[in-house]
Amino acid sequence: MSAEFPTACDSLATGSTGVDKSGDRVRGMFSEIAPRYDLVNRMLSGGIDVWWRHVTVSRAPPPESGAILDVCTGTGDLALAYAEKAGPGVRIVGSDFCRPMLDRGIEKSARSGRTVEWIEADAMALPFADRSFDLVTVAFGLRNIADTRQGLAEMARVLKAGGRLAILEFSLPRNAAVRSFYLFYFRRVLPLIGNAVARNASDAYTYLNRSVEEFPSGDRLSAIVADAGFSAVQAVPLTFGIATLTIATRSGTDG
Ligand SMILES: C[S@@+](CC[C@H](N)C(=O)[O-])C[C@H]1O[C@@H](n2cnc3c(N)ncnc32)[C@H](O)[C@@H]1O
């Protein structure tokens, strides 16, 4: 195990990590930054996050009929991207446990005319029947769920056999030079800008870089996903590997 990720695998077994991801802390932090969340995303990523969601919709396209669930939907950008692409017969649900984040998504869907069902729910106890979705997505959310394995177990439970899972998450570049440049930006510059623009008492943008640095990515995340009941797990690095799209298929057959 690398020195930079001292506790990630062990912590996944217990659901506790070095970073405080308790529900109250995470919900409180996103409640504080919700009004400026989208603005800060665009500023800090230079708009690349919009393209990453576009790649997600292209690589894990909406089914022709059936239902899509976007877990940890936040202000709903990925759910809304699917609503733009999917046909009229597809049900799109966005769930999150932070009401102020969801409220932004509700405003955006009203403005854009794209229909999404917004549900306030904890990703570790989803209020949906077994095997009720054809596609489950989660963008920059899995890392924030207090117990990664429980979150993945819930996503597997609500997916139909053969249904697909798409996880878009930050990761760290593998190339040493790119990685050290990126880590400087990520550790020193990003928290200063993020916390200044989205004024908050939770130090949300220091939490961001800490939670990314300790979260497994690449092959390690793929192994955890496979362990949760998925096959054909494929990890696609995006933009020098600062984000990774992991796509997998729910194993088994529907009885
Ligand atoms: C970084 S935001 C990502 C939002 C959105 N998916 C995007 O791409 O911008 C993470 C979201 O995960 C939500 N979240 C974290 N843990 C959660 C949990 N256990 N259940 C439901 N939502 C959770 C937070 O409330 C927050 O809205």
The ligand as a MOL file (V3000), in Angstrom:
LIG
                    3D

  0  0  0     0  0            999 V3000
M  V30 BEGIN CTAB
M  V30 COUNTS 27 29 0 0 0
M  V30 BEGIN ATOM
M  V30 1 C -19.4970 16.4630 -4.5110 0
M  V30 2 S -21.2410 16.4100 -4.4910 0 CHG=1
M  V30 3 C -21.6050 15.7270 -6.0970 0
M  V30 4 C -22.9010 16.2320 -6.6510 0
M  V30 5 C -23.1880 15.8640 -8.0920 0
M  V30 6 N -23.3120 14.4400 -8.2610 0
M  V30 7 C -22.1770 16.4370 -9.0550 0
M  V30 8 O -21.6950 15.7120 -9.9260 0
M  V30 9 O -21.8870 17.6280 -8.9710 0 CHG=-1
M  V30 10 C -21.5440 15.0350 -3.4230 0
M  V30 11 C -22.9900 14.8690 -3.0520 0
M  V30 12 O -23.1090 13.6130 -2.3700 0
M  V30 13 C -24.1080 13.7650 -1.3900 0
M  V30 14 N -23.9540 12.6850 -0.4090 0
M  V30 15 C -22.8610 12.3630 0.3120 0
M  V30 16 N -23.1120 11.2920 1.0920 0
M  V30 17 C -24.3790 10.9240 0.8470 0
M  V30 18 C -25.2270 9.8910 1.3360 0
M  V30 19 N -24.7950 9.0110 2.2620 0
M  V30 20 N -26.4770 9.8010 0.8620 0
M  V30 21 C -26.9310 10.6840 -0.0690 0
M  V30 22 N -26.1990 11.7020 -0.5520 0
M  V30 23 C -24.9250 11.8190 -0.1060 0
M  V30 24 C -23.8940 15.1600 -0.8480 0
M  V30 25 O -25.0260 15.6460 -0.1720 0
M  V30 26 C -23.5540 15.9340 -2.1200 0
M  V30 27 O -24.6970 16.5130 -2.6790 0
M  V30 END ATOM
M  V30 BEGIN BOND
M  V30 1 1 1 2
M  V30 2 1 2 3
M  V30 3 1 2 10
M  V30 4 1 3 4
M  V30 5 1 4 5
M  V30 6 1 5 6
M  V30 7 1 5 7
M  V30 8 2 7 8
M  V30 9 1 7 9
M  V30 10 1 10 11
M  V30 11 1 11 12
M  V30 12 1 11 26
M  V30 13 1 12 13
M  V30 14 1 13 14
M  V30 15 1 13 24
M  V30 16 1 14 15
M  V30 17 1 14 23
M  V30 18 2 15 16
M  V30 19 1 16 17
M  V30 20 1 17 18
M  V30 21 2 17 23
M  V30 22 1 18 19
M  V30 23 2 18 20
M  V30 24 1 20 21
M  V30 25 2 21 22
M  V30 26 1 22 23
M  V30 27 1 24 25
M  V30 28 1 24 26
M  V30 29 1 26 27
M  V30 END BOND
M  V30 END CTAB
M  END
